[in-house]
Amino acid sequence: LIIRSALIINNHNENKIENSFEEDIQLFIKLIKLCFPPLILILLQPDTGIVIVLGISILIMTLCSGIRKEWFMVIGSAAFVVVVLFLYLSFYQHDFLKGIFDYRLARFDGWFFPEENVLGHGHQLYTALLALGSAGVNGVGLQPSTIQLSEANTDLIFVVFGQSFGLVGSLTVLTLCFLLDYRIFKNIVRSN
């Protein structure tokens, strides 16, 4: 989906006559026709994370594709309104959302309040926080740890590394990720 979206953006930019709102809207329509059916099908499964990652990736690719700068304000404002509305509904109108997004809302509660949901949806996050917090400055090394993580090889790879190498190792990984992101951003700015 990401590669096909990149191909559509590239073909659109090669055939673009002028940088206008009409050209940008044509690009949006092409991307919506490609992306919405698979994203809706994935969203119908209880897997919202993939939809969020794919959606943000395609959004960033679209914003970096040379569209008019006014779209940044429109898309940023719309995203802000959606996030604020969701947070308001999840904290103050919990019952309204519970009927629509029962499983997803339980995961959301487990993410925001892991101590209150230790035996439920917050178990994995609570154990991850416990493992990171008990690692100390230098970690426990490569020996077997005292805190067992469920599915440590998938969602919790950073926690496994942080538990083994502590604060120093965690800050090293975060610094490397930041430097990589900075280099990618620098290349994007230079290419435009």
PAKOLLUM-414701 format. One record per residue: x negated, y, z of N, C-alpha, C in turn. Coordinates in nm, 2 decimals, decimal comma. Layout:
<pts>
+--------+--------+--------+--------+--------+--------+--------+--------+--------+
|    n.x |    n.y |    n.z |   ca.x |   ca.y |   ca.z |    c.x |    c.y |    c.z |
+--------+--------+--------+--------+--------+--------+--------+--------+--------+
|      X |      Y |      Z |      X |      Y |      Z |      X |      Y |      Z |
...
+--------+--------+--------+--------+--------+--------+--------+--------+--------+
</pts>
This chain:
<pts>
+--------+--------+--------+--------+--------+--------+--------+--------+--------+
|    n.x |    n.y |    n.z |   ca.x |   ca.y |   ca.z |    c.x |    c.y |    c.z |
+--------+--------+--------+--------+--------+--------+--------+--------+--------+
|  -0,08 |  -0,12 |   0,00 |   0,00 |   0,00 |   0,00 |  -0,09 |   0,13 |   0,00 |
|  -0,19 |   0,12 |   0,08 |  -0,29 |   0,24 |   0,09 |  -0,36 |   0,25 |  -0,05 |
|  -0,41 |   0,14 |  -0,11 |  -0,48 |   0,15 |  -0,23 |  -0,39 |   0,20 |  -0,34 |
|  -0,27 |   0,14 |  -0,35 |  -0,17 |   0,19 |  -0,45 |  -0,13 |   0,33 |  -0,43 |
|  -0,12 |   0,38 |  -0,31 |  -0,09 |   0,52 |  -0,29 |  -0,21 |   0,61 |  -0,34 |
|  -0,33 |   0,56 |  -0,31 |  -0,45 |   0,64 |  -0,35 |  -0,45 |   0,64 |  -0,51 |
|  -0,41 |   0,53 |  -0,57 |  -0,41 |   0,53 |  -0,72 |  -0,30 |   0,63 |  -0,77 |
|  -0,19 |   0,63 |  -0,71 |  -0,08 |   0,73 |  -0,75 |  -0,13 |   0,87 |  -0,73 |
|  -0,19 |   0,90 |  -0,62 |  -0,24 |   1,04 |  -0,59 |  -0,35 |   1,07 |  -0,70 |
|  -0,44 |   0,98 |  -0,73 |  -0,54 |   1,01 |  -0,82 |  -0,49 |   1,03 |  -0,96 |
|  -0,39 |   0,94 |  -1,01 |  -0,33 |   0,96 |  -1,14 |  -0,25 |   1,09 |  -1,15 |
|  -0,19 |   1,13 |  -1,04 |  -0,11 |   1,25 |  -1,03 |  -0,21 |   1,37 |  -1,05 |
|  -0,32 |   1,37 |  -0,98 |  -0,41 |   1,48 |  -0,99 |  -0,48 |   1,49 |  -1,12 |
|  -0,50 |   1,38 |  -1,19 |  -0,56 |   1,38 |  -1,32 |  -0,47 |   1,44 |  -1,42 |
|  -0,34 |   1,41 |  -1,41 |  -0,24 |   1,46 |  -1,51 |  -0,17 |   1,59 |  -1,47 |
|  -0,21 |   1,65 |  -1,36 |  -0,15 |   1,77 |  -1,31 |  -0,19 |   1,89 |  -1,39 |
|  -0,09 |   1,96 |  -1,43 |  -0,12 |   2,08 |  -1,52 |  -0,15 |   2,20 |  -1,44 |
|  -0,07 |   2,23 |  -1,34 |  -0,09 |   2,34 |  -1,25 |  -0,06 |   2,30 |  -1,11 |
|  -0,11 |   2,38 |  -1,01 |  -0,09 |   2,35 |  -0,87 |   0,04 |   2,43 |  -0,82 |
|   0,15 |   2,36 |  -0,84 |   0,28 |   2,42 |  -0,81 |   0,36 |   2,33 |  -0,71 |
|   0,47 |   2,39 |  -0,66 |   0,56 |   2,32 |  -0,57 |   0,62 |   2,20 |  -0,64 |
|   0,66 |   2,23 |  -0,77 |   0,73 |   2,12 |  -0,85 |   0,63 |   2,00 |  -0,86 |
|   0,51 |   2,02 |  -0,89 |   0,41 |   1,91 |  -0,91 |   0,40 |   1,84 |  -0,77 |
|   0,39 |   1,91 |  -0,66 |   0,38 |   1,85 |  -0,53 |   0,50 |   1,76 |  -0,50 |
|   0,62 |   1,82 |  -0,53 |   0,74 |   1,74 |  -0,51 |   0,74 |   1,61 |  -0,59 |
|   0,70 |   1,62 |  -0,71 |   0,69 |   1,50 |  -0,80 |   0,60 |   1,40 |  -0,73 |
|   0,49 |   1,44 |  -0,68 |   0,40 |   1,35 |  -0,61 |   0,47 |   1,29 |  -0,48 |
|   0,54 |   1,37 |  -0,41 |   0,61 |   1,32 |  -0,29 |   0,71 |   1,21 |  -0,33 |
|   0,78 |   1,24 |  -0,44 |   0,88 |   1,14 |  -0,49 |   0,82 |   1,01 |  -0,53 |
|   0,71 |   1,02 |  -0,60 |   0,64 |   0,89 |  -0,64 |   0,59 |   0,81 |  -0,51 |
|   0,54 |   0,89 |  -0,41 |   0,49 |   0,82 |  -0,29 |   0,61 |   0,76 |  -0,21 |
|   0,72 |   0,83 |  -0,20 |   0,83 |   0,78 |  -0,13 |   0,89 |   0,66 |  -0,20 |
|   0,90 |   0,66 |  -0,33 |   0,95 |   0,54 |  -0,40 |   0,86 |   0,42 |  -0,38 |
|   0,73 |   0,44 |  -0,36 |   0,64 |   0,33 |  -0,34 |   0,64 |   0,29 |  -0,20 |
|   0,64 |   0,38 |  -0,10 |   0,61 |   0,35 |   0,04 |   0,73 |   0,31 |   0,12 |
|   0,84 |   0,38 |   0,10 |   0,96 |   0,36 |   0,19 |   1,01 |   0,21 |   0,19 |
|   1,03 |   0,14 |   0,08 |   1,08 |   0,00 |   0,09 |   0,99 |  -0,09 |   0,18 |
|   0,86 |  -0,09 |   0,16 |   0,78 |  -0,18 |   0,25 |   0,78 |  -0,13 |   0,39 |
|   0,77 |   0,00 |   0,41 |   0,77 |   0,05 |   0,55 |   0,90 |   0,03 |   0,62 |
|   1,01 |   0,03 |   0,55 |   1,14 |   0,00 |   0,62 |   1,15 |  -0,15 |   0,65 |
|   1,10 |  -0,23 |   0,56 |   1,10 |  -0,38 |   0,59 |   1,01 |  -0,41 |   0,71 |
|   0,89 |  -0,34 |   0,72 |   0,80 |  -0,37 |   0,83 |   0,86 |  -0,31 |   0,96 |
|   0,93 |  -0,20 |   0,95 |   1,00 |  -0,14 |   1,07 |   1,11 |  -0,23 |   1,12 |
|   1,18 |  -0,30 |   1,03 |   1,28 |  -0,39 |   1,08 |   1,23 |  -0,51 |   1,16 |
|   1,10 |  -0,54 |   1,14 |   1,03 |  -0,64 |   1,23 |   1,00 |  -0,56 |   1,36 |
|   0,97 |  -0,63 |   1,47 |   0,94 |  -0,55 |   1,59 |   0,79 |  -0,51 |   1,58 |
|   0,75 |  -0,44 |   1,48 |   0,61 |  -0,40 |   1,46 |   0,60 |  -0,25 |   1,42 |
|   0,62 |  -0,16 |   1,51 |   0,62 |  -0,02 |   1,48 |   0,48 |   0,03 |   1,46 |
|   0,38 |  -0,03 |   1,52 |   0,24 |   0,01 |   1,51 |   0,19 |   0,02 |   1,37 |
|   0,22 |  -0,08 |   1,29 |   0,17 |  -0,09 |   1,15 |   0,23 |   0,02 |   1,07 |
|   0,36 |   0,05 |   1,09 |   0,43 |   0,16 |   1,02 |   0,37 |   0,29 |   1,06 |
|   0,33 |   0,31 |   1,18 |   0,27 |   0,44 |   1,22 |   0,13 |   0,45 |   1,16 |
|   0,05 |   0,35 |   1,16 |  -0,08 |   0,36 |   1,10 |  -0,07 |   0,38 |   0,95 |
|   0,01 |   0,31 |   0,88 |   0,03 |   0,33 |   0,74 |   0,08 |   0,46 |   0,71 |
|   0,18 |   0,51 |   0,78 |   0,24 |   0,64 |   0,76 |   0,14 |   0,75 |   0,78 |
|   0,07 |   0,75 |   0,88 |  -0,03 |   0,85 |   0,91 |  -0,14 |   0,85 |   0,81 |
|  -0,19 |   0,73 |   0,76 |  -0,29 |   0,72 |   0,66 |  -0,24 |   0,78 |   0,53 |
|  -0,12 |   0,75 |   0,49 |  -0,07 |   0,80 |   0,36 |  -0,05 |   0,95 |   0,37 |
|   0,00 |   1,00 |   0,49 |   0,02 |   1,14 |   0,51 |  -0,11 |   1,21 |   0,50 |
|  -0,22 |   1,16 |   0,56 |  -0,35 |   1,23 |   0,55 |  -0,40 |   1,23 |   0,41 |
|  -0,38 |   1,11 |   0,34 |  -0,43 |   1,11 |   0,20 |  -0,35 |   1,21 |   0,12 |
|  -0,22 |   1,23 |   0,14 |  -0,14 |   1,32 |   0,07 |  -0,19 |   1,47 |   0,10 |
|  -0,22 |   1,50 |   0,23 |  -0,26 |   1,63 |   0,26 |  -0,40 |   1,66 |   0,21 |
|  -0,48 |   1,56 |   0,19 |  -0,62 |   1,58 |   0,13 |  -0,62 |   1,58 |  -0,02 |
|  -0,50 |   1,56 |  -0,08 |  -0,50 |   1,54 |  -0,23 |  -0,50 |   1,66 |  -0,31 |
|  -0,50 |   1,78 |  -0,25 |  -0,50 |   1,90 |  -0,32 |  -0,36 |   1,97 |  -0,34 |
|  -0,27 |   1,93 |  -0,25 |  -0,14 |   1,99 |  -0,25 |  -0,15 |   2,13 |  -0,20 |
|  -0,04 |   2,21 |  -0,23 |  -0,05 |   2,35 |  -0,18 |  -0,05 |   2,36 |  -0,03 |
|  -0,12 |   2,45 |   0,02 |  -0,15 |   2,47 |   0,17 |  -0,02 |   2,49 |   0,25 |
|   0,08 |   2,54 |   0,18 |   0,21 |   2,57 |   0,25 |   0,27 |   2,44 |   0,30 |
|   0,24 |   2,33 |   0,24 |   0,30 |   2,20 |   0,28 |   0,24 |   2,16 |   0,42 |
|   0,12 |   2,20 |   0,45 |   0,06 |   2,17 |   0,58 |   0,16 |   2,22 |   0,69 |
|   0,20 |   2,35 |   0,68 |   0,29 |   2,41 |   0,78 |   0,42 |   2,34 |   0,78 |
|   0,48 |   2,30 |   0,67 |   0,61 |   2,23 |   0,66 |   0,60 |   2,09 |   0,73 |
|   0,50 |   2,02 |   0,69 |   0,48 |   1,88 |   0,74 |   0,44 |   1,88 |   0,89 |
|   0,36 |   1,98 |   0,93 |   0,32 |   1,99 |   1,07 |   0,44 |   2,03 |   1,16 |
|   0,52 |   2,12 |   1,11 |   0,64 |   2,16 |   1,19 |   0,74 |   2,05 |   1,20 |
|   0,76 |   1,97 |   1,09 |   0,85 |   1,86 |   1,09 |   0,80 |   1,75 |   1,19 |
|   0,67 |   1,72 |   1,18 |   0,62 |   1,62 |   1,27 |   0,63 |   1,66 |   1,42 |
|   0,60 |   1,79 |   1,45 |   0,61 |   1,84 |   1,58 |   0,76 |   1,83 |   1,63 |
|   0,85 |   1,87 |   1,55 |   1,00 |   1,86 |   1,59 |   1,03 |   1,71 |   1,62 |
|   0,99 |   1,62 |   1,53 |   1,02 |   1,48 |   1,55 |   0,96 |   1,43 |   1,68 |
|   0,84 |   1,46 |   1,71 |   0,77 |   1,41 |   1,83 |   0,84 |   1,47 |   1,96 |
|   0,86 |   1,60 |   1,96 |   0,93 |   1,66 |   2,07 |   1,07 |   1,61 |   2,09 |
|   1,14 |   1,59 |   1,99 |   1,28 |   1,53 |   2,00 |   1,27 |   1,39 |   2,06 |
|   1,18 |   1,31 |   2,01 |   1,17 |   1,17 |   2,06 |   1,13 |   1,17 |   2,21 |
|   1,03 |   1,26 |   2,24 |   0,99 |   1,26 |   2,38 |   1,10 |   1,31 |   2,47 |
|   1,18 |   1,41 |   2,43 |   1,29 |   1,46 |   2,50 |   1,40 |   1,34 |   2,52 |
|   1,43 |   1,28 |   2,41 |   1,53 |   1,17 |   2,42 |   1,48 |   1,05 |   2,51 |
|   1,35 |   1,02 |   2,50 |   1,30 |   0,91 |   2,58 |   1,29 |   0,94 |   2,73 |
|   1,27 |   1,06 |   2,76 |   1,26 |   1,10 |   2,91 |   1,39 |   1,14 |   2,97 |
|   1,48 |   1,21 |   2,89 |   1,60 |   1,27 |   2,94 |   1,73 |   1,20 |   2,90 |
|   1,73 |   1,13 |   2,78 |   1,84 |   1,06 |   2,73 |   1,81 |   0,92 |   2,70 |
|   1,75 |   0,85 |   2,80 |   1,69 |   0,72 |   2,79 |   1,80 |   0,62 |   2,74 |
|   1,92 |   0,63 |   2,79 |   2,02 |   0,53 |   2,76 |   2,06 |   0,55 |   2,61 |
|   2,06 |   0,67 |   2,55 |   2,09 |   0,68 |   2,41 |   1,99 |   0,61 |   2,32 |
|   1,87 |   0,62 |   2,35 |   1,76 |   0,55 |   2,27 |   1,76 |   0,40 |   2,30 |
|   1,80 |   0,36 |   2,42 |   1,79 |   0,22 |   2,46 |   1,88 |   0,14 |   2,37 |
|   2,00 |   0,19 |   2,33 |   2,09 |   0,12 |   2,25 |   2,03 |   0,10 |   2,11 |
|   1,95 |   0,20 |   2,06 |   1,90 |   0,19 |   1,92 |   1,77 |   0,12 |   1,92 |
|   1,67 |   0,15 |   2,01 |   1,54 |   0,10 |   2,00 |   1,50 |   0,02 |   2,13 |
|   1,58 |  -0,08 |   2,16 |   1,56 |  -0,15 |   2,29 |   1,42 |  -0,20 |   2,31 |
|   1,37 |  -0,28 |   2,21 |   1,24 |  -0,34 |   2,23 |   1,13 |  -0,24 |   2,22 |
|   1,14 |  -0,15 |   2,12 |   1,04 |  -0,05 |   2,11 |   1,03 |   0,05 |   2,23 |
|   1,15 |   0,08 |   2,28 |   1,15 |   0,17 |   2,40 |   1,09 |   0,10 |   2,52 |
|   1,11 |  -0,03 |   2,53 |   1,05 |  -0,10 |   2,64 |   0,90 |  -0,10 |   2,63 |
|   0,85 |  -0,11 |   2,51 |   0,70 |  -0,10 |   2,49 |   0,65 |   0,04 |   2,52 |
|   0,73 |   0,14 |   2,48 |   0,70 |   0,28 |   2,51 |   0,69 |   0,30 |   2,66 |
|   0,79 |   0,25 |   2,73 |   0,79 |   0,26 |   2,88 |   0,67 |   0,19 |   2,94 |
|   0,63 |   0,08 |   2,88 |   0,51 |   0,00 |   2,93 |   0,39 |   0,08 |   2,90 |
|   0,39 |   0,16 |   2,80 |   0,27 |   0,24 |   2,76 |   0,26 |   0,36 |   2,85 |
|   0,37 |   0,43 |   2,88 |   0,37 |   0,55 |   2,96 |   0,36 |   0,52 |   3,11 |
|   0,42 |   0,41 |   3,15 |   0,43 |   0,38 |   3,30 |   0,38 |   0,23 |   3,32 |
|   0,26 |   0,20 |   3,30 |   0,21 |   0,06 |   3,31 |   0,22 |   0,01 |   3,45 |
|   0,20 |   0,10 |   3,55 |   0,21 |   0,05 |   3,69 |   0,35 |   0,00 |   3,73 |
|   0,45 |   0,06 |   3,67 |   0,59 |   0,02 |   3,70 |   0,63 |  -0,10 |   3,62 |
|   0,56 |  -0,14 |   3,52 |   0,60 |  -0,25 |   3,43 |   0,48 |  -0,36 |   3,43 |
|   0,42 |  -0,38 |   3,54 |   0,30 |  -0,47 |   3,54 |   0,34 |  -0,61 |   3,50 |
|   0,46 |  -0,66 |   3,53 |   0,50 |  -0,79 |   3,49 |   0,57 |  -0,80 |   3,36 |
|   0,59 |  -0,68 |   3,30 |   0,67 |  -0,68 |   3,17 |   0,58 |  -0,63 |   3,06 |
|   0,63 |  -0,52 |   2,99 |   0,56 |  -0,47 |   2,88 |   0,43 |  -0,39 |   2,91 |
|   0,41 |  -0,36 |   3,04 |   0,30 |  -0,28 |   3,08 |   0,18 |  -0,37 |   3,12 |
|   0,20 |  -0,50 |   3,12 |   0,10 |  -0,59 |   3,17 |  -0,04 |  -0,58 |   3,10 |
|  -0,03 |  -0,58 |   2,97 |  -0,16 |  -0,57 |   2,89 |  -0,23 |  -0,44 |   2,91 |
|  -0,16 |  -0,33 |   2,91 |  -0,23 |  -0,20 |   2,94 |  -0,28 |  -0,19 |   3,08 |
|  -0,20 |  -0,24 |   3,17 |  -0,24 |  -0,23 |   3,31 |  -0,37 |  -0,31 |   3,33 |
|  -0,38 |  -0,43 |   3,28 |  -0,50 |  -0,51 |   3,29 |  -0,62 |  -0,45 |   3,22 |
|  -0,59 |  -0,39 |   3,10 |  -0,70 |  -0,32 |   3,03 |  -0,75 |  -0,20 |   3,11 |
|  -0,66 |  -0,12 |   3,17 |  -0,71 |  -0,01 |   3,26 |  -0,79 |  -0,06 |   3,38 |
|  -0,74 |  -0,17 |   3,44 |  -0,81 |  -0,23 |   3,55 |  -0,95 |  -0,28 |   3,51 |
|  -0,96 |  -0,34 |   3,39 |  -1,09 |  -0,40 |   3,35 |  -1,19 |  -0,28 |   3,32 |
|  -1,14 |  -0,18 |   3,25 |  -1,22 |  -0,06 |   3,22 |  -1,27 |   0,01 |   3,35 |
|  -1,17 |   0,03 |   3,44 |  -1,20 |   0,10 |   3,57 |  -1,30 |   0,02 |   3,66 |
|  -1,30 |  -0,11 |   3,65 |  -1,38 |  -0,19 |   3,74 |  -1,52 |  -0,22 |   3,67 |
|  -1,54 |  -0,17 |   3,55 |  -1,67 |  -0,20 |   3,48 |  -1,78 |  -0,11 |   3,54 |
|  -1,75 |   0,01 |   3,59 |  -1,85 |   0,09 |   3,65 |  -1,93 |   0,17 |   3,54 |
|  -2,05 |   0,22 |   3,57 |  -2,13 |   0,30 |   3,48 |  -2,20 |   0,21 |   3,38 |
|  -2,25 |   0,09 |   3,42 |  -2,33 |   0,01 |   3,33 |  -2,26 |  -0,12 |   3,29 |
|  -2,14 |  -0,14 |   3,34 |  -2,06 |  -0,26 |   3,30 |  -2,11 |  -0,39 |   3,37 |
|  -2,04 |  -0,50 |   3,34 |  -2,08 |  -0,63 |   3,40 |  -2,17 |  -0,71 |   3,32 |
|  -2,21 |  -0,66 |   3,20 |  -2,29 |  -0,74 |   3,11 |  -2,21 |  -0,84 |   3,03 |
|  -2,28 |  -0,93 |   2,97 |  -2,21 |  -1,03 |   2,88 |  -2,16 |  -1,15 |   2,95 |
|  -2,17 |  -1,15 |   3,08 |  -2,12 |  -1,27 |   3,16 |  -1,97 |  -1,27 |   3,16 |
|  -1,91 |  -1,38 |   3,19 |  -1,76 |  -1,38 |   3,20 |  -1,72 |  -1,29 |   3,31 |
|  -1,61 |  -1,22 |   3,28 |  -1,57 |  -1,12 |   3,38 |  -1,46 |  -1,17 |   3,47 |
|  -1,44 |  -1,10 |   3,58 |  -1,34 |  -1,15 |   3,68 |  -1,20 |  -1,11 |   3,64 |
|  -1,18 |  -1,02 |   3,55 |  -1,05 |  -0,98 |   3,50 |  -1,02 |  -1,04 |   3,37 |
|  -0,93 |  -1,13 |   3,36 |  -0,90 |  -1,20 |   3,23 |  -0,80 |  -1,11 |   3,15 |
|  -0,84 |  -1,09 |   3,03 |  -0,75 |  -1,01 |   2,94 |  -0,68 |  -1,10 |   2,84 |
|  -0,55 |  -1,08 |   2,83 |  -0,47 |  -1,16 |   2,73 |  -0,49 |  -1,10 |   2,60 |
|  -0,51 |  -1,18 |   2,50 |  -0,54 |  -1,14 |   2,36 |  -0,65 |  -1,03 |   2,35 |
|  -0,76 |  -1,06 |   2,42 |  -0,87 |  -0,97 |   2,42 |  -0,94 |  -0,95 |   2,28 |
|  -0,92 |  -1,05 |   2,19 |  -0,98 |  -1,04 |   2,06 |  -0,91 |  -0,95 |   1,96 |
|  -0,79 |  -0,90 |   2,00 |  -0,71 |  -0,82 |   1,90 |  -0,70 |  -0,68 |   1,95 |
|  -0,61 |  -0,65 |   2,03 |  -0,57 |  -0,51 |   2,08 |  -0,68 |  -0,45 |   2,17 |
|  -0,75 |  -0,54 |   2,24 |  -0,83 |  -0,49 |   2,35 |  -0,98 |  -0,50 |   2,32 |
|  -1,02 |  -0,49 |   2,20 |  -1,17 |  -0,50 |   2,17 |  -1,25 |  -0,39 |   2,23 |
|  -1,20 |  -0,27 |   2,24 |  -1,27 |  -0,16 |   2,31 |  -1,28 |  -0,19 |   2,46 |
|  -1,18 |  -0,24 |   2,51 |  -1,18 |  -0,28 |   2,66 |  -1,28 |  -0,38 |   2,69 |
|  -1,29 |  -0,49 |   2,60 |  -1,39 |  -0,59 |   2,62 |  -1,53 |  -0,53 |   2,61 |
|  -1,55 |  -0,44 |   2,52 |  -1,68 |  -0,38 |   2,51 |  -1,71 |  -0,29 |   2,63 |
|  -1,61 |  -0,21 |   2,66 |  -1,62 |  -0,12 |   2,78 |  -1,64 |  -0,20 |   2,91 |
|  -1,58 |  -0,31 |   2,92 |  -1,60 |  -0,39 |   3,04 |  -1,74 |  -0,45 |   3,05 |
|  -1,79 |  -0,49 |   2,93 |  -1,93 |  -0,54 |   2,93 |  -2,04 |  -0,44 |   2,95 |
|  -2,02 |  -0,32 |   2,89 |  -2,12 |  -0,22 |   2,89 |  -2,09 |  -0,09 |   2,97 |
|  -1,98 |  -0,09 |   3,03 |  -1,94 |   0,02 |   3,12 |  -1,92 |   0,15 |   3,05 |
|  -1,93 |   0,26 |   3,13 |  -1,91 |   0,39 |   3,09 |  -2,01 |   0,43 |   2,98 |
|  -2,13 |   0,39 |   3,00 |  -2,24 |   0,43 |   2,90 |  -2,20 |   0,37 |   2,76 |
|  -2,17 |   0,24 |   2,76 |  -2,13 |   0,18 |   2,63 |  -2,01 |   0,24 |   2,57 |
|  -1,91 |   0,26 |   2,66 |  -1,78 |   0,32 |   2,60 |  -1,80 |   0,46 |   2,54 |
|  -1,88 |   0,54 |   2,61 |  -1,91 |   0,68 |   2,56 |  -2,00 |   0,67 |   2,43 |
|  -2,08 |   0,57 |   2,42 |  -2,16 |   0,55 |   2,30 |  -2,07 |   0,51 |   2,18 |
|  -1,98 |   0,42 |   2,20 |  -1,88 |   0,38 |   2,10 |  -1,80 |   0,50 |   2,06 |
|  -1,74 |   0,58 |   2,15 |  -1,66 |   0,70 |   2,12 |  -1,74 |   0,80 |   2,05 |
|  -1,87 |   0,82 |   2,09 |  -1,96 |   0,92 |   2,02 |  -1,98 |   0,87 |   1,87 |
|  -2,01 |   0,75 |   1,85 |  -2,03 |   0,70 |   1,72 |  -1,90 |   0,71 |   1,63 |
|  -1,78 |   0,69 |   1,69 |  -1,66 |   0,70 |   1,62 |  -1,64 |   0,85 |   1,58 |
|  -1,67 |   0,94 |   1,68 |  -1,65 |   1,08 |   1,65 |  -1,75 |   1,13 |   1,54 |
|  -1,87 |   1,08 |   1,54 |  -1,97 |   1,12 |   1,44 |  -1,93 |   1,07 |   1,30 |
|  -1,87 |   0,95 |   1,30 |  -1,82 |   0,89 |   1,17 |  -1,70 |   0,98 |   1,12 |
|  -1,61 |   1,01 |   1,21 |  -1,50 |   1,09 |   1,17 |  -1,54 |   1,23 |   1,12 |
|  -1,64 |   1,29 |   1,19 |  -1,69 |   1,42 |   1,15 |  -1,76 |   1,41 |   1,02 |
|  -1,83 |   1,31 |   0,99 |  -1,90 |   1,29 |   0,86 |  -1,79 |   1,27 |   0,75 |
|  -1,69 |   1,20 |   0,78 |  -1,58 |   1,18 |   0,68 |  -1,51 |   1,31 |   0,65 |
|  -1,48 |   1,38 |   0,76 |  -1,42 |   1,52 |   0,74 |  -1,51 |   1,61 |   0,66 |
|  -1,63 |   1,61 |   0,69 |  -1,73 |   1,70 |   0,62 |  -1,73 |   1,66 |   0,47 |
|  -1,73 |   1,53 |   0,44 |  -1,72 |   1,49 |   0,30 |  -1,59 |   1,53 |   0,23 |
|  -1,48 |   1,53 |   0,30 |  -1,35 |   1,57 |   0,25 |  -1,36 |   1,72 |   0,22 |
|  -1,41 |   1,80 |   0,31 |  -1,41 |   1,94 |   0,29 |  -1,50 |   1,98 |   0,17 |
|  -1,62 |   1,91 |   0,16 |  -1,71 |   1,93 |   0,05 |  -1,66 |   1,89 |  -0,08 |
|  -1,57 |   1,79 |  -0,09 |  -1,52 |   1,74 |  -0,21 |  -1,41 |   1,83 |  -0,27 |
|  -1,34 |   1,91 |  -0,18 |  -1,24 |   2,00 |  -0,23 |  -1,30 |   2,13 |  -0,27 |
+--------+--------+--------+--------+--------+--------+--------+--------+--------+
</pts>
